[in-house]
Amino acid sequence: MKVRRRLSCVGLVALLALSGCGNDTGPEDTGPADDEVTNEAPEAVATDEVQAEPAEEVPEAEPLEVAIDVTATLRNDRRLMVEGETNLPEMTRLLIVVERELSGVRWQSRTEVQGNRFEAGPFGPGSGLPDGGYTITVNLPESTVQPPTIRERIGDQGEHLAGPLVRRSRHGLGQVASYSRRYLIGNEPRRTTDEVEVLDVE
């Protein structure tokens, strides 16, 4: 009887030892300890904080209130010369259009601002401009056709332009500017009460 009890005790000890070995291998395979996971968290937070820093703000350009003034002269050959003054930046590209009111015929010329001045012409056919009313228009085209330095001043969409001469582009390309003035060549009587300047051959 004593021999059997000793064998039973030895068997129980052996089983407990084997079961203990099996439990020791389990937790080691489950992954990193809790302390290791806690140590990684602050690094991720620090990275997010660096990315969240705001970018430096670029100061906005001052609004440019467009001013344009035009004078026209009729040459001996009865063709029209156009000159003007403006506060637009140097090298700004302009489009000058002369239109005869009776027929709608147009003559146009591109020019640039130099020293706050611009000029274009002569306008009209070789035989000279017939008597009648004419409209001279100075257009500041869209920013997309301007040199880079001009785009920087007036804005990529002309958003820095201001004043009564500024309007939205018909092509949806931002803001543009336009100035118009009417002139009368010859002795044809005025048919409207609009302000019209009479031009004589110089």
C-alpha positions, 0 to 999 in steps of 0.5 A: 500500500505504501508503495502504491501511494508513493507512485501515485504521488510521484505521478501527480507531481509529474503531471503538475510539472508538465502542465506547468511547462505548457502554461509557461510557453503560452504567454510568451507567444501572445505578443509584446508586453503591456509596458512595450505598447505604452512606450510606443504611444508618445512617439506617435503623438509627437509626430502628429504634433509636428504635422499639425503646425500651421503654415506661414501666412502670406500677406495679401496685396493691397487693392489696386484701384484702376485709373485710366485716362485717354486722349485721341488725336486725328492725324493729317491722313484722318487716322486716329492715334490713341494715348493715355495714362494709367496707374497700372504696373509697368509692362501691363498688357492692354488692348485698345479698340476703336469702333465706328458707331454707325457700322460697328467696324472695329480696329484694335491694337495691343500695347503695354504700359511704360512709365504710366503711359501707353499709346497705340495707332494709327487706327482706321483705313488707309483712306482715313476715317469717315465723319461720324461717332467713334468709341475708344475702349481701353481693355485690361485683359485677364490675368492669364495673359499678363506677365508673371510680375503683373499676375503677382500684383493684380492676382491670378484671377484679378482679385486685387483689382478695384474701382468703378472700371473693374468688372467680371470677365465674360469668359469666367476668368476673373476680374478685368478692367475697361475704360470707354470714351466717345469721340466725334469726327467731322461736323456730323451733329450729335444724336445723343446727349452723351458726352462726346469729344469732337476731333479735328485734323491736327 
